[in-house]
């Protein structure tokens, strides 16, 4: 499996020491980092491969977003990592605001002629020439409130679901009718009224739609216009992705075993797909990749054996828990943390699996009865741990150094799996937001 065709961030130093970032092979400028001013300028561009507007600006009017830093990052890559919550950090998904902050852009575009937004360390909120200035403290407060609105909405919907379930089972279990436990906040009350049926589509209409789609899908879908059918398909995909993200977040709050996480990835192959950044498909979970002794013992069991869907090259995935420590507790030297024993062990384990899989590849092919498998360059992945918290800049730096110099094993944290799903969800919902903005104009 090769990664030569993947999008990568490359940079060069231009005038006045500015580090300019380009996304290759797309060839678009995505960011400028000016260390002398401690300012990062990102150029919001659609960069997701396959998007019909790939390479074009994300927004109609706003062409750049400037972010001021109190502490100067060491380079462009670190500056992107230190972007505040609410902004996309991975240029492969298109730098700019996350979906739930896009309303900010639409409102500025609708009511001003500004072409840039600057998140500043000080100053007042307002228009400054062709730039709309927002103090970082006020943007953080806005983003936090938006996240609270989302959380309250999810809690309100959950209460309605509980009431509906109790209604359905009350006779069999001797329960009283389900009651909607109204939340105290106005946001929760509004969502509960909508979820309870006080919406455009009644519960009966919703059941009728579901029954029709499941019992005679070809007949029903054949009567739906292509535009509405595309919207229906996208809505279903968004709902499923929302549920997957909610489930993933919920599991991260619990101390679960490796087996529980592997079962989750078994049941939700899409989540595992976020690890790879390449079109890989699963061949076998808990795969025996060789190393069995003459007595049948000591076999090497990989959590996942996968293959590249285009080249058929195999790869191995090792799953550890989110609470796996990635770095040692104490610094080796000032500001430098070595890899933890758990991470070093996981890396060695998957490399040992690769060694045996390569040595016994013909047997592996025969046992799997997949004769088109290849082992030109067996990639290894470790899914483990969490990204160190934002204040721990030395630990973040140390982890980045370890991962960037681990050429044979790609190390992915659970936070990154979640972030990739969230960014994909934001991207899929972007067209809805765009339509909403056009309708409101």
Secondary structure, DSSP 8 states (H G I E B T S, - for coil): ---TTS-EEEEEE-GGG-EEEEEETTTEEEEEEETTTTEEEE--B---TT-TTTTSBSSSS--EEEEE-SS--SSHHHHHHT--TTEE--GGG-SEE-GGGHHHHHHHHHH----EEEEESSS-SEEETTEEEEEHHHHHHHHHHHHHHHHHHHHHHHHHHHHHHHHHHHHHHT---------SSHHHHHHHHHHTT-SSS-HHHHHHHHHHHHHSHHHHHTTS-HHHHHHHHHHHHHHHHHHHHHHHHHHHTS---HHHHHHHHHH-HHHHHTTTSS-EEEEEEEEE-S---TTS----EEEEEEEETTT-EEEEEEE--TT---B-SS-SBTTB--B-HHHHHHHHHHHHHHHHHHHTHHHHHHHHT-TT-EEEEEEEEEE------TT-HHHHHHHHHHHHT-SSEEEE-HHHHHHHHHHHHHHHHHHHHHHHHHHH-
